[in-house]
């Protein structure tokens, strides 16, 4: 993958439309960055990511980067 293949977007929301369906382990296992699962309600990153990022930010502090597989989402974003 080259730098040209990566799309970047800033998504800002004052509050999520609904709480994310997120399950995280109570403690990090070994060297794992995160251990858990997330089940979005749609394939729209603009609708789904603000709630996820706010939930992770509340638990782990500021989120610096989110990587997405752009082929897995219905909508193009960023740019």
C-alpha positions in Angstrom: 0.0 0.0 0.0 1.3 3.4 -0.9 0.5 6.8 0.7 -1.8 7.5 -2.3 -4.0 4.5 -1.3 -4.8 6.0 2.1 -7.7 8.3 2.5 -7.9 10.6 5.5 -11.0 12.3 6.9 -11.9 14.3 9.9 -15.2 13.4 11.4 -16.5 15.7 14.1 -19.8 15.2 16.0 -21.1 16.8 19.1 -22.8 13.6 20.1 -23.4 10.2 18.5 -26.8 9.4 17.1 -26.9 6.3 19.3 -24.5 4.6 21.7 -22.1 2.3 19.9 -22.4 -1.5 20.3 -19.0 -2.0 21.8 -17.6 -4.6 24.1 -14.1 -4.2 25.5 -12.1 -6.4 27.8 -11.9 -5.0 31.3 -8.1 -4.9 31.1 -5.6 -5.0 28.2 -4.2 -8.4 27.6 -0.4 -8.4 27.3 0.8 -6.1 24.6 -2.6 -5.8 22.9 -3.6 -2.3 21.9 -7.3 -3.2 22.3 -9.2 -6.3 22.9 -12.9 -6.2 22.1 -15.5 -6.0 19.4 -17.6 -3.3 17.7 -20.8 -3.9 15.7 -21.9 -0.8 13.6 -25.5 -0.4 12.8 -24.9 0.7 9.2 -22.1 0.9 6.6 -21.9 4.7 6.8 -18.7 5.8 8.6 -19.9 9.4 9.1 -22.9 8.0 11.1 -21.0 5.2 12.9 -17.5 6.5 13.8 -18.3 9.5 16.0 -20.0 7.3 18.7 -17.2 4.7 18.5 -14.4 7.4 18.8 -16.2 9.1 21.7 -16.6 5.8 23.6 -12.9 4.9 23.1 -11.8 8.4 23.9 -13.7 8.2 27.2 -12.0 5.0 28.2 -8.5 5.3 26.7 -7.9 9.0 26.1 -7.6 10.8 22.8 -7.8 8.7 19.7 -5.1 9.8 17.3 -5.9 7.6 14.3 -8.5 5.3 12.9 -7.9 3.1 9.9 -10.7 1.9 7.8 -11.1 -0.5 4.9 -12.8 1.9 2.4 -14.1 -1.1 0.4 -16.2 -2.2 3.4 -18.2 1.0 3.7 -21.0 2.1 1.4 -20.1 5.8 1.3 -16.9 7.6 0.2 -15.5 10.0 2.6 -12.6 12.4 3.2 -10.2 13.4 0.8 
